[in-house]
Amino acid sequence: MVKDNLDFTLVEDLLNKTQEEVKKMNPVNVMIVGKTGVGKSTLVNNVFRERLASTGIGKPITKHLRKIAKEGIPIVLYDTRGLELSESVQSDVRAEVFGALKTNREKGPEEAIHVIYYCINANSSRIEESEIQFINELTEEVPVIIVLTQSIGKPAEDFKQYIEKLHLDIVSVLTIMAEPFVISDELVIPRKGLKELIALTFEVIPEDVQKAFNNAQQVDIERKAQAARRWAMRYVTTTFGVGFTPIPFSDATLLVPMQITMMAHITAIFGISMDRTNIASILGAVGGTSGATYLGRYIVSNLIKLIPGAGTIAGGIISGGTASVLTSALAMSYIEVLAFIAKREVAGETPDLQEISELMKEKLQEQLKKSKLKASNERKNKKENIIQRMISRFKNTQKE
């Protein structure tokens, strides 16, 4: 629970900055093509967070084309319907799809469709000539990935090989099981192919929408964590390694705005539905409920002890290097906690607030101890190098 107005301000600040970071992302636009009942909604709900196909706002833009979007998720989905109907309806659907592709492209890069998932039920083991023609036409406009849904066993693999031998100008054919398929209490076919779909999509979409896609996808949590670590290390190096001015211990709270900005960017990369209570638990774990001074006081009373050469009370100074170590430890531990929360969300579970708080404390201490060991080893190596140079000089003197 948030106990005072200062804590509330920190929580709101982190939430607001996270929303600002998400709004800066250029949205990724994905079109899902396929007959009704092939499993498009199941695919969407398992690939993207917050069950977009169920909870997103579906706005018809033509008779057979629907636009799905949700506030706070930087992705727009376009879902086609009616391909299984008569030839005249199929012709209408194709016209609407190409009309949408052209219209969106003319509106500019932010509206253009970036990739198409063409879904076919693997159990059908057949692809119609009209579909082949449709796919060939689509590939002239946008990268197309054929997704064979509900893929079970050898028949699905055989069907995949058949399509591959057609030599269509597509990105790839993937066999997908979007969610576990229960055959009996003893036999369950696990989900498969989703990480491959994520990886392929990253390869074909423009670089400027990859952040948005990473935010929206919920399949590859480690990919989110890796992106967050890369960004955090660049942030720490730039902010503290170059431009940070040493500050007195008493002014340690000056670090807080920079660290809140960093945490907001990391949260935006993960794209998890962080609420006020989760954030309060994490911030409380870092330094208790001491409002805007939470990190500054914690640095002075606890963390500074774990960093050799961080400074002395007599000197009263926190160097850029010390601030860098502290902020890096905060970033890496925060990333691990968000990865934990993200995995729980995918599993449909809500993490316990106490569990989140304890995990944050544990990971932060681990990161700081790693920094202490690294610093100790560096000093040891430096000392050994000095000794070796002195021995070498002494030997050279003796030779002379």
N, C-alpha and C positions, 0 to 999 in steps of 0.2 A: 504494500500500500504506500502511496506517496504521502509523506508526512508533513511537508511544508511547501510554501509557495516557491522557494528556490528550487527544490527538487522538481516541482511541477513545471517550472520554467525550463529546466534542463531537458526533461522528457519531451515537452512541447517543441523545444528547439530542435532536438534530434528528429522528431517526427516531421516537422516542417521542412527541415533541410533534406531529409530523405525524399519527401514528395517533390521538392525542387529538383533534386538530382534525377528522379525518374522522368519529370517533365522535360528535362533537357535532352533525353534520349530520343533519337529519331525512331519512330515506331516501325516495326517489321510487319509486312503485309503478306499473309499466306492465303492461298486459295486452295480449298479442299474440293476435289471433283470426284464424283462417283455416284452410283445408283443408291437409291434409298435402301437402307437395311444392310449395307456392306460393312457397317461399323465405323462410320466417320465420327460420330459423336463419342464413341468409346475411345477412338484414337485421340481425339482432341482432349478429352478429359484426363487421359493418362499421360499425354505429352506436356500439356500446359497446366499451370497451377490454377487453383481456385475453380476447377471444373467449369471452364469457360463455356462449353457447349450447353451446360445446364443453367449456369448463373449469369452468363453474359447477356447483354441486350441484343436480341436478334432483330435487326431492322431490315425488312424487305426493300431491296433496291430495284428489283425487277420481279416478274412473276415467279421465276424459278431461281433466283439468286438472293441470298440473305447475307447481311453484314453483321458480324458478331464482334462486339467490343465491350470492355469493362473498364471503368475508371480506375486508374492506378496501375494498370497492366499495359505496357507499351507494345501491344500487338493488336492487329486487326485481322480477323478471319473472314473469308468469303466462302460461303457454303452453297454448293449447287444442289438442286433437286430436280427430279423428273427424267433422268436419263433412262430409266427403265420403261418409260411410257412409249407411246407410238412414235413412228418416225417423224411425224410432223412436230410433235412436242420436242423430240430430241433436236430437231433442226432449230426450234425456238431457243432451246437451252444453249446450244452452241453460239447462236447469234448474240444472246444476252451475255455470255461469257466473254466473247471477243469484243463486244461493245464495252463491257466493264474494263477489260484490259486496256483498251485504247483510251477510254475516258480518264482512267486513273493515271495513265502514263502522261497524258496531256496536262494533268493538274500539277505535275512535278514529281521529283524523286520521292518526296514524303508520302505520296499517294500510290505510287507505282507498285504493282504486285511483284514481289521478290522471288517467290518460289511457289510451285504448284505440287501438291500431293495428290496424285491420281490414284484413287482407291479402288481395288478390285477384290472381291471375296475369293480367297484362294480355293475354297471348296467348290467353286463353280468350274474350275479348271478349263475355262474357256474365255477367250477375248474376241469380241465381235469385230468384223471388218470395219464397221462404222466407228468403233472405239479406236482402232488402230489409226484410222484417218484423222480422228479428232486429236489424238495424242500427237501425231506428226505435225498437225497445224499448231497445237499449243507450244511445242518445242521451238517453233520459229519465233515465239513471243517471249517466253519465260522458261527458266530451267524447270524441268519436270522430273519428279521422283515417283516411280510407280510403287505403291504400297500394296502388297498382297496381305490383306487382313485375314485374321482367324487362320493363320498358317499352322497346320498340324502335319508333321511327318513328311514322308517321301512324296506324296502327291503334290504338296505345296512346293517342294524343291524342284520336282519335275516341271511344274507349271512355270516356275521362275526361269528355268533353263529354256523352256519353250519360248517365253517372251524375249529372253536375251538373244536367241537365235534369229529373232525378227530384225535385229540390228536397228532398232529405233534410236533416234538421236536424243535419248534421255540421259539423265545423270546416272541412274542406276535402278535396279529392281530389288526391293527388299521384302523378305518374308517377315511379317510382324505378328506377334501375339501381344496385343496391347495390355491385356490383363490375364491373370491366371485362369486356365480353363479346367474346371472340375469334372473329371470323368467318373470318379467314385471317391469314397472316403480315403482310399489307399493310393489313388492315382490322380495327381494334379499336374497338368502341363503348365510350366511357369511362363511368365511373360518373356518375350525375347524381341530383339531387333530395334528397340526404342533408342538405345544409345547410338547405334549405327545411324539411325535416322537423324538424330541430333548432330552427329559428326558430319554427315553428308550435307545437311542444311547449312552448317557453318561454312563449308567449303564453297557454296554457291551464292550465298547472299552477300550483298555489299558489306564492306568493313564497317561503314557508318551505322549499320543497324544490328551489328552483332551483339552490342551491349544490350540492346532491347530484347533480342532473342534469348540471350543468356538469362536475363531477368525473368522472362516469361516461361521458359522451359523448367520442368521440375524433375526431369529424368536423371541428369548428370550433375549431382550436387558437387562432386569433386571438381568439375569444370568451373563451377561458380567460385569455389574456394580458391582454385589456382588463379583465376582472374583477380580475385580480391587480394590475394597475397602479392601478386605482381604490382598491382596498383598501390597497395599500402607501402611497399618497400620504396617505390619511386617517390611517393608522397613524403615519407620519412626522410629520405636522402635529400630531397629538394628543400623541404621546409626547415629541417634541423641541421643538416650537414652543410648547407650553404648560407642560408639567410637568418638562422636563429642567433639572437644575441643572448649571451649568458645573463641569467636573472638571479636575484637573491632568493633564498628559500622562502622568505616571507611573501614573495610575489609568485609563488609556484602556480597559483590559480590562473595566471596568464596563459598557461598551457591548455586550459580547458576548452576555450573556443576552437582552437585548432584541432584538438582531439575529437570534439563533437562533430566537426566538419568531416573529419576522417571516418568516424563511425557511421555517419549518415551516408557517405559514399559507398562504404562497404555494405550497408544494409540495402542500398539501392541495387547493388550488383546481385545480391542474393534474391531480392524480390519476394521475401517472405512477408506474411501479414503480421508484422510486429504491432502489438497494441501497447497502450500506456503501462499496463501492469508488467508486461515482459521487460520493457525498457527500464522501468523503475527497479525491477529485480536485478538486472544486469548492472546498472549504475550503482545500486546499493551494495552489490558484491564488491565493486572496485574500491569503495571508500566509505561505506555506510551512508546514512541519510544526512549528509552534512551540506546539502545544497550545492551552491556554485563552488564551494571550496572542497568538494569531495575528493578530487584527485590531488590537489595541492597539499592538503593536510595529510593525506595518505602517503604521499611521497616523503614528506618530512618525517613522519612518525614510523614508517615501515619500509617502503620500497627502497629508499636511499641506502639502507643498511646492506642491501643485497648486491649493490653495485660497487665493486672495488674502485677506488680513485674517483668516486663520484663528486667528492668535495668534502669539506669539513664545515662544522658549525662555525668554527673560527673564521674560515673564509666566507662562509655564508653564500656560496655561489653554486647554481646549477648550470653546468656547461651545456653547450649544444650537443656534445656527445652523450652526456647523461640523459638529456631530454629525449634524444633520439632512441636510446636504449629503452627508456620507459614507454615511449609512444609505440615503438615497434612491438614490445611485449604486449601492450594493450591491444594493438591491432591483431596480432596473431592469435591471442586468446579469444578475442571477440569473434574472429572468423570461425574458430572451432565451435564456439557456442551456437553461432548462426547455422552452421552445417548440421549440428545436432537438432536444432529446432526444425530446419527444413526437412530433414529425414523423417522426423516425427509427423510433420504435416502431410507428407506424401503418404504415410501409413495411416492417415486419418486420425492421428492421436494428438492430444493437447498436452504439451510438456507441463509438469508441475513447476510452479514458480520457485519453490524451494530448491528443486533439482537444478533449475537454470542458474540460480544464485550460487549454489555450491560448485557447480561446474565452472562458472566464471572465476571464482576464487581459486579453484584448483589449477586451471589452465594458466591464469596469470602468474601464480607462484612458480609453475613449471617453466614458463618462458623466462622469468627473471633469473631463476637458478641457472638456466642454460646460458644466459648472458653473463652471469657471474663466472661460470666455468670457462666460457670462451675467453673472457677478459683475463682470467687467471692463466690460462694456457698461453695467451698472447704475450703476457708479461714474462712468463717462464721462458718462452722461445726467444724473446728479445734479450733476456738476461744471458741465456746460453750463447746467443750470437755474439754478444759483447765479449764474453769470456773467450770464445773461440778466436775472435779477432785479436784479443790481447795475447793469447798463446801464440798465434801466428806471428804477430809482430815481435814477440820475445825470441822465437826461433830464428827469425830473419836477422835479428840483432846479433844473436850468438854466431850465426854463420859469418857475418861481417867481421 
